[in-house]
Amino acid sequence: MAEPRFLVVRNDEEQYSIWSADRELPAGWQDTGFAGSREECLAHVDEVWTDMRPRSVREALS
């Protein structure tokens, strides 16, 4: 049996998550172009999501 594939997704507030590649994306989330195993996707999110604050909060504080 093949290992499940996941996508790294991001919302308009630049918050990241992973999503099963065989399911339709939920409203408000976009595919970032990175796909892999669950572990690969979580590692990618750890690498790229360096500021956990939503974009609107970062902008308000800058």
FISETOR-881926 format. One record per residue: residue number from 1; residue in one letter; x, y, z of N, C-alpha, C in turn. Coordinates in nm, 3 decimals, decimal comma, padded with zeros to 5 digits, m for minus. Example, Ala and Ser with C-alpha at 12.3 -4.5 7.8 and 13.67 -1.06 7.14 Angstrom:
// residues 2
<atom num="1" residu="a" n_c1="01,319" n_c2="m00,569" n_c3="00,780" ca_c1="01,230" ca_c2="m00,450" ca_c3="00,780" c_c1="01,320" c_c2="m00,330" c_c3="00,780"/>
<atom num="2" residu="s" n_c1="01,285" n_c2="m00,225" n_c3="00,708" ca_c1="01,367" ca_c2="m00,106" ca_c3="00,714" c_c1="01,290" c_c2="00,003" c_c3="00,787"/>
This chain:
// residues 62
<atom num="1" residu="m" n_c1="00,085" n_c2="m00,119" n_c3="00,000" ca_c1="00,000" ca_c2="00,000" ca_c3="00,000" c_c1="00,089" c_c2="00,124" c_c3="00,000"/>
<atom num="2" residu="a" n_c1="00,057" n_c2="00,220" n_c3="m00,084" ca_c1="00,135" ca_c2="00,342" ca_c3="m00,096" c_c1="00,115" c_c2="00,432" c_c3="00,025"/>
<atom num="3" residu="e" n_c1="00,221" n_c2="00,502" n_c3="00,059" ca_c1="00,214" ca_c2="00,597" ca_c3="00,169" c_c1="00,126" c_c2="00,715" c_c3="00,129"/>
<atom num="4" residu="p" n_c1="00,039" n_c2="00,762" n_c3="00,218" ca_c1="m00,047" ca_c2="00,877" ca_c3="00,184" c_c1="00,037" c_c2="01,000" c_c3="00,149"/>
<atom num="5" residu="r" n_c1="m00,010" n_c2="01,080" n_c3="00,056" ca_c1="00,057" ca_c2="01,203" ca_c3="00,015" c_c1="m00,017" c_c2="01,322" c_c3="00,072"/>
<atom num="6" residu="f" n_c1="00,059" n_c2="01,422" n_c3="00,107" ca_c1="00,003" ca_c2="01,543" ca_c3="00,165" c_c1="00,053" c_c2="01,665" c_c3="00,088"/>
<atom num="7" residu="l" n_c1="m00,021" n_c2="01,774" n_c3="00,102" ca_c1="00,017" ca_c2="01,903" ca_c3="00,045" c_c1="00,041" c_c2="01,999" c_c3="00,160"/>
<atom num="8" residu="v" n_c1="00,134" n_c2="02,092" n_c3="00,141" ca_c1="00,146" ca_c2="02,204" ca_c3="00,234" c_c1="00,056" c_c2="02,314" c_c3="00,180"/>
<atom num="9" residu="v" n_c1="m00,031" n_c2="02,364" n_c3="00,265" ca_c1="m00,128" ca_c2="02,467" ca_c3="00,226" c_c1="m00,110" c_c2="02,589" c_c3="00,314"/>
<atom num="10" residu="r" n_c1="m00,157" n_c2="02,703" n_c3="00,264" ca_c1="m00,144" ca_c2="02,830" ca_c3="00,337" c_c1="m00,271" c_c2="02,910" c_c3="00,317"/>
<atom num="11" residu="n" n_c1="m00,313" n_c2="02,981" n_c3="00,420" ca_c1="m00,433" ca_c2="03,064" ca_c3="00,408" c_c1="m00,393" c_c2="03,210" c_c3="00,386"/>
<atom num="12" residu="d" n_c1="m00,491" n_c2="03,298" n_c3="00,376" ca_c1="m00,466" ca_c2="03,439" ca_c3="00,347" c_c1="m00,390" c_c2="03,509" c_c3="00,460"/>
<atom num="13" residu="e" n_c1="m00,393" n_c2="03,453" n_c3="00,579" ca_c1="m00,319" ca_c2="03,509" ca_c3="00,693" c_c1="m00,177" c_c2="03,452" c_c3="00,700"/>
<atom num="14" residu="e" n_c1="m00,139" n_c2="03,377" n_c3="00,597" ca_c1="m00,007" ca_c2="03,315" ca_c3="00,587" c_c1="00,021" c_c2="03,216" c_c3="00,699"/>
<atom num="15" residu="q" n_c1="m00,084" n_c2="03,143" n_c3="00,738" ca_c1="m00,072" ca_c2="03,034" ca_c3="00,834" c_c1="m00,067" c_c2="02,906" c_c3="00,753"/>
<atom num="16" residu="y" n_c1="00,017" n_c2="02,812" n_c3="00,795" ca_c1="00,040" ca_c2="02,689" ca_c3="00,721" c_c1="m00,028" c_c2="02,570" c_c3="00,786"/>
<atom num="17" residu="s" n_c1="m00,055" n_c2="02,470" n_c3="00,703" ca_c1="m00,108" ca_c2="02,343" ca_c3="00,748" c_c1="m00,073" c_c2="02,239" c_c3="00,642"/>
<atom num="18" residu="i" n_c1="m00,104" n_c2="02,114" n_c3="00,672" ca_c1="m00,092" ca_c2="02,010" ca_c3="00,570" c_c1="m00,231" c_c2="01,954" c_c3="00,543"/>
<atom num="19" residu="w" n_c1="m00,248" n_c2="01,902" n_c3="00,421" ca_c1="m00,379" ca_c2="01,855" ca_c3="00,378" c_c1="m00,359" c_c2="01,732" c_c3="00,292"/>
<atom num="20" residu="s" n_c1="m00,446" n_c2="01,636" n_c3="00,308" ca_c1="m00,439" ca_c2="01,514" ca_c3="00,229" c_c1="m00,450" c_c2="01,548" c_c3="00,080"/>
<atom num="21" residu="a" n_c1="m00,357" n_c2="01,497" n_c3="00,000" ca_c1="m00,351" ca_c2="01,531" ca_c3="m00,143" c_c1="m00,472" c_c2="01,480" c_c3="m00,220"/>
<atom num="22" residu="d" n_c1="m00,543" n_c2="01,382" n_c3="m00,167" ca_c1="m00,657" ca_c2="01,327" ca_c3="m00,240" c_c1="m00,790" c_c2="01,392" c_c3="m00,202"/>
<atom num="23" residu="r" n_c1="m00,784" n_c2="01,500" n_c3="m00,125" ca_c1="m00,907" ca_c2="01,571" ca_c3="m00,086" c_c1="m00,906" c_c2="01,711" c_c3="m00,143"/>
<atom num="24" residu="e" n_c1="m01,024" n_c2="01,764" n_c3="m00,168" ca_c1="m01,038" ca_c2="01,901" ca_c3="m00,216" c_c1="m00,995" c_c2="01,997" c_c3="m00,105"/>
<atom num="25" residu="l" n_c1="m00,923" n_c2="02,103" n_c3="m00,142" ca_c1="m00,879" ca_c2="02,200" ca_c3="m00,043" c_c1="m00,999" c_c2="02,271" c_c3="00,019"/>
<atom num="26" residu="p" n_c1="m00,991" n_c2="02,300" n_c3="00,149" ca_c1="m01,099" ca_c2="02,375" ca_c3="00,212" c_c1="m01,097" c_c2="02,521" c_c3="00,165"/>
<atom num="27" residu="a" n_c1="m01,209" n_c2="02,586" n_c3="00,175" ca_c1="m01,220" ca_c2="02,726" ca_c3="00,136" c_c1="m01,119" c_c2="02,810" c_c3="00,213"/>
<atom num="28" residu="g" n_c1="m01,053" n_c2="02,901" n_c3="00,143" ca_c1="m00,960" ca_c2="02,992" ca_c3="00,207" c_c1="m00,817" c_c2="02,942" c_c3="00,215"/>
<atom num="29" residu="w" n_c1="m00,789" n_c2="02,822" n_c3="00,162" ca_c1="m00,655" ca_c2="02,766" ca_c3="00,166" c_c1="m00,605" c_c2="02,743" c_c3="00,025"/>
<atom num="30" residu="q" n_c1="m00,475" n_c2="02,768" n_c3="00,003" ca_c1="m00,413" ca_c2="02,749" ca_c3="m00,128" c_c1="m00,297" c_c2="02,652" c_c3="m00,116"/>
<atom num="31" residu="d" n_c1="m00,275" n_c2="02,577" n_c3="m00,221" ca_c1="m00,162" ca_c2="02,485" ca_c3="m00,231" c_c1="m00,035" c_c2="02,568" c_c3="m00,248"/>
<atom num="32" residu="t" n_c1="00,070" n_c2="02,540" n_c3="m00,170" ca_c1="00,196" ca_c2="02,613" ca_c3="m00,181" c_c1="00,289" c_c2="02,552" c_c3="m00,284"/>
<atom num="33" residu="g" n_c1="00,253" n_c2="02,434" n_c3="m00,335" ca_c1="00,338" ca_c2="02,367" ca_c3="m00,433" c_c1="00,429" c_c2="02,262" c_c3="m00,373"/>
<atom num="34" residu="f" n_c1="00,427" n_c2="02,244" n_c3="m00,242" ca_c1="00,509" ca_c2="02,141" ca_c3="m00,178" c_c1="00,421" c_c2="02,022" c_c3="m00,144"/>
<atom num="35" residu="a" n_c1="00,464" n_c2="01,903" n_c3="m00,181" ca_c1="00,390" ca_c2="01,780" ca_c3="m00,152" c_c1="00,488" c_c2="01,674" c_c3="m00,107"/>
<atom num="36" residu="g" n_c1="00,442" n_c2="01,579" n_c3="m00,027" ca_c1="00,527" ca_c2="01,470" ca_c3="00,018" c_c1="00,457" c_c2="01,388" c_c3="00,123"/>
<atom num="37" residu="s" n_c1="00,535" n_c2="01,313" n_c3="00,196" ca_c1="00,481" ca_c2="01,236" ca_c3="00,308" c_c1="00,440" c_c2="01,333" c_c3="00,418"/>
<atom num="38" residu="r" n_c1="00,367" n_c2="01,283" n_c3="00,515" ca_c1="00,326" ca_c2="01,367" ca_c3="00,628" c_c1="00,449" c_c2="01,429" c_c3="00,694"/>
<atom num="39" residu="e" n_c1="00,551" n_c2="01,346" n_c3="00,718" ca_c1="00,672" ca_c2="01,391" ca_c3="00,786" c_c1="00,747" c_c2="01,496" c_c3="00,703"/>
<atom num="40" residu="e" n_c1="00,755" n_c2="01,474" n_c3="00,571" ca_c1="00,822" ca_c2="01,571" ca_c3="00,483" c_c1="00,749" c_c2="01,705" c_c3="00,484"/>
<atom num="41" residu="c" n_c1="00,617" n_c2="01,700" n_c3="00,480" ca_c1="00,538" ca_c2="01,823" ca_c3="00,479" c_c1="00,550" c_c2="01,897" c_c3="00,611"/>
<atom num="42" residu="l" n_c1="00,545" n_c2="01,824" n_c3="00,721" ca_c1="00,560" ca_c2="01,890" ca_c3="00,851" c_c1="00,699" c_c2="01,952" c_c3="00,866"/>
<atom num="43" residu="a" n_c1="00,801" n_c2="01,885" n_c3="00,817" ca_c1="00,937" ca_c2="01,940" ca_c3="00,821" c_c1="00,945" c_c2="02,067" c_c3="00,737"/>
<atom num="44" residu="h" n_c1="00,879" n_c2="02,067" n_c3="00,621" ca_c1="00,879" ca_c2="02,186" ca_c3="00,535" c_c1="00,808" c_c2="02,302" c_c3="00,605"/>
<atom num="45" residu="v" n_c1="00,696" n_c2="02,275" n_c3="00,669" ca_c1="00,624" ca_c2="02,379" ca_c3="00,742" c_c1="00,713" c_c2="02,436" c_c3="00,852"/>
<atom num="46" residu="d" n_c1="00,783" n_c2="02,351" n_c3="00,926" ca_c1="00,875" ca_c2="02,398" ca_c3="01,030" c_c1="00,982" c_c2="02,489" c_c3="00,973"/>
<atom num="47" residu="e" n_c1="01,026" n_c2="02,461" n_c3="00,851" ca_c1="01,131" ca_c2="02,540" ca_c3="00,787" c_c1="01,081" c_c2="02,676" c_c3="00,738"/>
<atom num="48" residu="v" n_c1="00,961" n_c2="02,680" n_c3="00,679" ca_c1="00,915" ca_c2="02,803" ca_c3="00,616" c_c1="00,827" c_c2="02,892" c_c3="00,704"/>
<atom num="49" residu="w" n_c1="00,765" n_c2="02,835" n_c3="00,805" ca_c1="00,674" ca_c2="02,913" ca_c3="00,890" c_c1="00,751" c_c2="02,958" c_c3="01,013"/>
<atom num="50" residu="t" n_c1="00,826" n_c2="03,066" n_c3="00,999" ca_c1="00,915" ca_c2="03,111" ca_c3="01,105" c_c1="00,850" c_c2="03,210" c_c3="01,201"/>
<atom num="51" residu="d" n_c1="00,742" n_c2="03,273" n_c3="01,161" ca_c1="00,670" ca_c2="03,367" ca_c3="01,247" c_c1="00,524" c_c2="03,322" c_c3="01,253"/>
<atom num="52" residu="m" n_c1="00,485" n_c2="03,269" n_c3="01,366" ca_c1="00,353" ca_c2="03,207" ca_c3="01,380" c_c1="00,238" c_c2="03,309" c_c3="01,387"/>
<atom num="53" residu="r" n_c1="00,271" n_c2="03,436" n_c3="01,400" ca_c1="00,164" ca_c2="03,536" ca_c3="01,409" c_c1="00,094" c_c2="03,549" c_c3="01,273"/>
<atom num="54" residu="p" n_c1="m00,039" n_c2="03,563" n_c3="01,275" ca_c1="m00,110" ca_c2="03,586" ca_c3="01,148" c_c1="m00,057" c_c2="03,712" c_c3="01,080"/>
<atom num="55" residu="r" n_c1="m00,066" n_c2="03,716" n_c3="00,949" ca_c1="m00,016" ca_c2="03,829" ca_c3="00,870" c_c1="m00,075" c_c2="03,962" c_c3="00,918"/>
<atom num="56" residu="s" n_c1="m00,206" n_c2="03,965" n_c3="00,948" ca_c1="m00,270" ca_c2="04,090" ca_c3="00,989" c_c1="m00,210" c_c2="04,142" c_c3="01,120"/>
<atom num="57" residu="v" n_c1="m00,173" n_c2="04,054" n_c3="01,210" ca_c1="m00,111" ca_c2="04,094" ca_c3="01,336" c_c1="00,029" c_c2="04,148" c_c3="01,310"/>
<atom num="58" residu="r" n_c1="00,107" n_c2="04,078" n_c3="01,227" ca_c1="00,242" ca_c2="04,125" ca_c3="01,195" c_c1="00,236" c_c2="04,265" c_c3="01,132"/>
<atom num="59" residu="e" n_c1="00,142" n_c2="04,284" n_c3="01,040" ca_c1="00,130" ca_c2="04,415" ca_c3="00,973" c_c1="00,087" c_c2="04,524" c_c3="01,071"/>
<atom num="60" residu="a" n_c1="m00,003" n_c2="04,492" n_c3="01,162" ca_c1="m00,050" ca_c2="04,590" ca_c3="01,259" c_c1="00,061" c_c2="04,632" c_c3="01,354"/>
<atom num="61" residu="l" n_c1="00,153" n_c2="04,542" n_c3="01,383" ca_c1="00,260" ca_c2="04,571" ca_c3="01,477" c_c1="00,384" c_c2="04,631" c_c3="01,411"/>
<atom num="62" residu="s" n_c1="00,385" n_c2="04,636" n_c3="01,280" ca_c1="00,505" ca_c2="04,690" ca_c3="01,213" c_c1="00,490" c_c2="04,838" c_c3="01,182"/>
